[in-house]
């Protein structure tokens, strides 16, 4: 069974310049094939792995596997996903899937929200309603947004990706064309992980089009070609952040090295083994979140498996991994020499559980920082971990820009 042959999203849209409604409808044989693989899964022996020190815990993996095999209901989750308006289009020869939710208020602001890895568009499902229809969630209708949530190229339903060279720089160009196609000449942007790179690139190259950028992660756009912040920029009260950064780069970047160098080697394993894909993804959700080592303190099993399922049914683990290769092997080049580098008004949010933090001195040199809220909780996946805090910070930042 090969999803590329069976799944309805594998073909091009009818007309390259047309936006077409889309519905997730995974063919039953794809689910039957998955069920068979799960029944015959062969996890590796695990011992002495308390605290996940060797990687994904065998005990935790067994629990997730049992739930996936015996209790997880894809059709129910598919119905939840299809409650949102999905669309597909083609831009520069690339298939682009996105949600588009019209705001309910006097003058909704267009906001494009971009996910990262190992995430999907579905990460945002808890925040879309409060942002698009604040009155129905105890907020002020004047804070309403028109929400656009695309899937990154080669991730999930923005597939198949069949050409090389697509990274966050080209994605930012695609998003401008997407927003133009939706009749949004100016718009706001938000994102974490790759979504932060895309949003920052938008704020760099297209500052005149950006109402602002709201970033969950702040890193130099040329970080993959040596652009790291100077340790001397960390003030006395920030030395612990520098130590955390160094610990992350030393112990938590094995995934980056393989995906940035030999992604296809990994792709063959993840595309064939659902338990391998689960193990690869869930370890990052635990390591990078503010969960204190307990995944279910922040995420339900359904939520974790939703992410794995979207990559599995679309067979995009490999092209998602290649996104790292393309970022490293096609180094970022500035579009101008102005300072700050990111000219658009920026909200740089700090979550205590985020994996990498930048010093304030660098942050204010590199970005046009107008807000720098310190969150009380949350890590790398705030839209899933602390959605109410994310909604509040987005509303607060953009309220003065309406």
VENDA-V356315 format. One line per field, one symbol per residue. ss: DSSP state (@ for helix, = for strand, . for the rest). phi: phi as a letter, one per 40 degrees, with the letter a starting at -180 (. if undefined). psi: psi as a letter, one per 30 degrees, with the letter a starting at -180 (. if undefined). Layout:
ss = ???
phi = ???
psi = ???
This chain:
ss = ..@@@@.@@@.........===.....@@@@@@@@@@@@..........@@@.....@@@@@@@@@@@@@...@@@@@@@@@...======..========.......======......@@@@@@@@@@@@.@@@@...@@@.======.................@@@@@@@@@@@@@@.....=====..@@@@@@@@@@@@.@@@======.......@@@.....@@@..@@@@@@@@@@@@@@@@..@@@@@@@@.@@@@@@@@@@.@@@@@@@@@@@@@@@......@@@...@@@@@@@@@@@@@@..@@@@@@@@@@@@@............=======.=.........@@@@@@@=====..=.......@@@@.@@@@@@@@@@@@@...
phi = .bdccbcccccccdbdcbcbdabcacdddcccccdccccbcbcccbagbcgfcchdcccccccccccccbbcbdccccccccccccababbfgbcbbacbbccbacacccbbbbcbbcbadcdcccbcdcccbcccbgbcdcccbccbbccddgbfccaccbbcgcbccccdccccccccccgbcbabbaibfdcccccccdcccbdccccibbbcbbaccbccbgcbccdccccdcbccccccccccccbbbddcccccbbccccdccccbbccccdccccccccccccbggbdccbbccdcccdccccccccfbdcccccdcdccccbdcbccabcbcccccdbbbcbbccccbbbcddcdcccbccbaaccccahbcbccbcbdcccdcccdcccdcbc
psi = kjefffkffflllekegkkkkkkkikkeeeeeeeeeeefgkillkklhhkghffakkeeeeeeeeeeeeffkjeeeeeeeeffljklklkkhgkkkklkjjkljleikkkkkkklbkillfffgfffeeeeeieefhgakffgkkjkkjlkkkgkbfilkkgllgjafeeeeeeeeeeeefghifklllkllbefeeeeeeefeeheffkelkjkfkjlkfgffhgilkkfffjleggefeeeeeeeefefggeeeeeffeifeeeeeefffjeeeeeeeefeeeeeflhfgfjefffkleeeefeeeeeeeffhgeefeefeeeeeefikkkkflglklejfkkkjjkjkfglekklleeeefeelikfkikjlfllbfhffeeieeeeeeeeeeefefg.
